[in-house]
């Protein structure tokens, strides 16, 4: 039961970060973006950092069972991996130009 609660809570946090941050920070007037992009990046970065720290703290101090601790550590690792991906994308270490080129190639063949 506790593992189900841990998983459900982390899924809600993840959905809130991936869907909610864009909605909260993305103020638009017709088709013009009014809000700054850096606000969305900062909210996403700090949200992922707080979520990973909260899962690690729960695994260390709050959760008693071995399997429950493993689930908390797994979610902490997931949030850290997403945080690392966000950091690498913002710094330009990887991009999605290959995806754009592949889609344009497919579009030209159709």
C-alpha positions as CSV (number, residue, x, y, z in Angstrom):
1,X,0.0,0.0,0.0
2,X,2.8,2.4,0.8
3,X,4.6,1.6,-2.4
4,X,1.4,2.4,-4.4
5,X,1.1,5.7,-2.5
6,X,4.8,6.5,-3.3
7,X,4.4,5.7,-6.9
8,X,1.1,7.6,-7.3
9,X,2.5,10.7,-5.5
10,X,5.6,10.7,-7.7
11,X,3.5,10.3,-10.8
12,X,1.4,13.3,-9.8
13,X,4.6,15.3,-9.2
14,X,6.1,14.3,-12.5
15,X,2.9,15.1,-14.4
16,X,2.7,18.4,-12.6
17,X,6.3,19.3,-13.6
18,X,6.0,18.2,-17.2
19,X,2.6,19.6,-17.9
20,X,1.9,22.2,-15.2
21,X,5.1,24.2,-15.5
22,X,4.5,25.0,-19.1
23,X,1.0,26.0,-18.4
24,X,1.8,28.2,-15.4
25,X,4.8,29.9,-17.0
26,X,3.5,30.1,-20.6
27,X,1.6,33.3,-20.7
28,X,0.5,34.0,-24.3
29,X,-1.5,36.7,-25.9
30,X,-3.0,35.2,-29.1
31,X,0.0,33.5,-30.6
32,X,2.7,35.6,-28.9
33,X,4.7,34.4,-26.0
34,X,4.7,37.1,-23.3
35,X,6.4,35.3,-20.4
36,X,10.1,34.6,-20.3
37,X,11.5,31.2,-21.2
38,X,13.9,31.4,-18.3
39,X,11.1,31.3,-15.8
40,X,9.9,28.0,-17.2
41,X,13.4,26.6,-17.2
42,X,14.0,27.7,-13.6
43,X,10.7,26.2,-12.4
44,X,11.5,22.9,-14.2
45,X,15.1,22.8,-12.8
46,X,14.1,23.5,-9.2
47,X,11.1,21.3,-9.3
48,X,13.1,18.3,-10.4
49,X,15.8,19.1,-7.8
50,X,13.3,19.4,-5.0
51,X,11.5,16.2,-6.1
52,X,14.7,14.2,-6.1
53,X,15.8,15.6,-2.8
54,X,12.4,14.9,-1.3
55,X,12.5,11.3,-2.5
56,X,16.1,10.9,-1.1
57,X,15.0,12.4,2.2
58,X,12.0,10.1,2.4
59,X,14.2,7.1,1.7
60,X,16.6,8.1,4.4
61,X,14.3,9.3,7.2
62,X,10.7,8.5,6.6
63,X,10.2,5.2,4.9
64,X,10.9,2.0,7.0
65,X,10.6,-1.0,4.7
66,X,13.4,-2.1,2.4
67,X,11.2,-2.3,-0.7
68,X,9.6,1.0,0.0
69,X,13.1,2.6,0.3
70,X,14.1,1.0,-3.0
71,X,11.1,2.7,-4.7
72,X,12.0,6.1,-3.2
73,X,15.6,5.7,-4.4
74,X,14.3,4.7,-7.8
75,X,12.2,7.8,-8.1
76,X,15.0,9.9,-6.8
77,X,17.2,8.5,-9.6
78,X,14.5,9.1,-12.2
79,X,14.2,12.8,-11.2
80,X,18.0,13.2,-11.1
81,X,18.2,11.7,-14.6
82,X,15.6,14.1,-15.9
83,X,17.5,16.9,-14.1
84,X,20.7,15.9,-15.9
85,X,18.9,15.7,-19.2
86,X,17.4,19.2,-18.7
87,X,20.8,20.6,-17.8
88,X,22.5,18.9,-20.8
89,X,19.8,20.2,-23.1
90,X,20.0,23.8,-21.8
91,X,23.8,23.7,-22.1
92,X,23.6,22.4,-25.7
93,X,25.2,19.1,-25.1
94,X,22.5,17.4,-27.1
95,X,19.7,18.6,-29.4
96,X,16.9,17.3,-31.5
97,X,18.1,18.4,-35.0
98,X,18.4,14.8,-36.0
99,X,14.7,14.3,-35.3
100,X,13.8,17.4,-37.3
101,X,15.9,16.2,-40.2
102,X,14.3,12.7,-40.1
103,X,10.8,14.1,-40.0
104,X,11.6,16.5,-42.9
105,X,13.0,13.5,-44.9
106,X,9.9,11.4,-44.2
107,X,7.7,14.4,-45.3
108,X,9.6,14.8,-48.5
109,X,9.1,11.1,-49.3
110,X,5.3,11.3,-48.8
